[in-house]
Amino acid sequence: MPLRSKLPHVGTTIFTVMSQMAKDHNAINLSQGFPGFDSDPKLLELVAKYTREGFNQYAPMSGVPALQDVLSAKTARCHDYEPDPETEISIVSGATEAIFCAITAVVKPGDEVLILEPAYDSYEPAILLSGGIPIHIPLKKGDFSIDWERVISSVTFKTKAIVINTPHNPSGYVWSSSDLDHLAQLIRDRNIFVISDEVYEHITFDERKHLSLIGHEELREKSFVCGSFGKTFHVTGWKVGFCIAPPELMEEFRKIHQFVTFSTVTPIQHALAEYLKTPSNYESVSEFYQKKRDFFCQGLKTTGLEFSPAQGSFFQMASYGHLSDISDKELAERMTKELKVACIPVSAFYHNGQDHKFIRFCFAKEDSELQEALGRLEGLKRIL
Ligand SMILES: Cc1ncc(COP(=O)(O)O)c(C=O)c1O
């Protein structure tokens, strides 16, 4: 009996494809967004301690209270608003789960949801599975800032939600306070919810501050703010994230979460609760990555690629359209096979595969690996 797919257009993600290609061709993998180094040994030791001490059974559905409490205090410290740990914070299995549960809680069949493209690939399938209609709005050419006029003109009486992402993957764009005010104006007097993907909240550069929607009085009333400890502490494989939302939204969010995963890995939640008590553990992350961004961008200058240094995230985009007409997919493939450096073709972040001749590198790697990759990228002149 044939199974009619609910997601007929979804295949293997580009991240899996490129990582596999990197492996097959023994290339340096600057494609997928995961760090090439380990976390702080203190955090690893805390996980070992809590597993040894017997914290190995189901955690409470909404999270380990100690972690909810410390996340509330951290939110107050960073964004001047202290969410109620019991009713406004849930710990979940990665930001991917947070985004999925938030979209599922809000979207009903026929609802339109605005997505700003290029966009992370998990938003659209979640919308489709709820019977929603994704409405794609391109970010501005050049700096990938928000084209607010286009956003406003895309709103209809069917618009139910907007998904936003700051700092942005893949462009690194960081929202300004004027972006937040535009969004507040957009949803004012309308029944539009916001799903805010803030997984790179602790990776911003050049003194830029991450402005969470939690810190905006009007926006937080209608927003699900989604975050990821995996991104902040170099432990993407742990898949531990969170969602912060007002009680009435969180109540619906939890109805979904309890039947998706029910609860999230217990000893790691206890370890994070202890580790987050020391603010320097998360406040030092931007400085750590800024050194890597600067190092990588310095080297990129000699490759012939054009780029503006990322404002945030651990990705650097670069364009090559002034050098060649080949597609970004072909370039990514040739770079992997011939130069032994894997990257992501940015067309993969567009629903219709639009090719603006951009590639994305992940610079969350050891400096020696970045140095080696930059040396190999000198060969770009040969293949372009
Ligand atoms: C923009 C963005 N959102 C969400 C995620 C997923 O986060 P997590 O691993 O916590 O599910 C990623 C991971 O690459 C991402 O880049």
The ligand as an SDF file (V2000), in Angstrom:
LIG
                    3D

 16 16  0  0  0  0  0  0  0  0999 V2000
   19.0180   29.0590   12.9300 C   0  0  0  0  0  0  0  0  0  0  0  0
   18.9970   27.7610   13.6410 C   0  0  0  0  0  0  0  0  0  0  0  0
   17.9160   27.4190   14.3670 N   0  0  0  0  0  0  0  0  0  0  0  0
   17.8440   26.2490   15.0230 C   0  0  0  0  0  0  0  0  0  0  0  0
   18.8750   25.3360   14.9740 C   0  0  0  0  0  0  0  0  0  0  0  0
   18.7480   24.0310   15.7010 C   0  0  0  0  0  0  0  0  0  0  0  0
   19.1570   24.1150   17.0440 O   0  0  0  0  0  0  0  0  0  0  0  0
   19.1970   22.7940   17.9490 P   0  0  0  0  0  0  0  0  0  0  0  0
   20.3960   22.0210   17.5670 O   0  0  0  0  0  0  0  0  0  0  0  0
   19.2390   23.2980   19.3650 O   0  0  0  0  0  0  0  0  0  0  0  0
   17.9440   22.0390   17.6620 O   0  0  0  0  0  0  0  0  0  0  0  0
   20.0150   25.6320   14.2060 C   0  0  0  0  0  0  0  0  0  0  0  0
   21.1050   24.6450   14.0910 C   0  0  0  0  0  0  0  0  0  0  0  0
   21.9110   24.6870   13.1870 O   0  0  0  0  0  0  0  0  0  0  0  0
   20.0820   26.8790   13.5420 C   0  0  0  0  0  0  0  0  0  0  0  0
   21.1520   27.2170   12.8120 O   0  0  0  0  0  0  0  0  0  0  0  0
  1  2  1  0
  2  3  1  0
  2 15  2  0
  3  4  2  0
  4  5  1  0
  5  6  1  0
  5 12  2  0
  6  7  1  0
  7  8  1  0
  8  9  2  0
  8 10  1  0
  8 11  1  0
 12 13  1  0
 12 15  1  0
 13 14  2  0
 15 16  1  0
M  END
$$$$
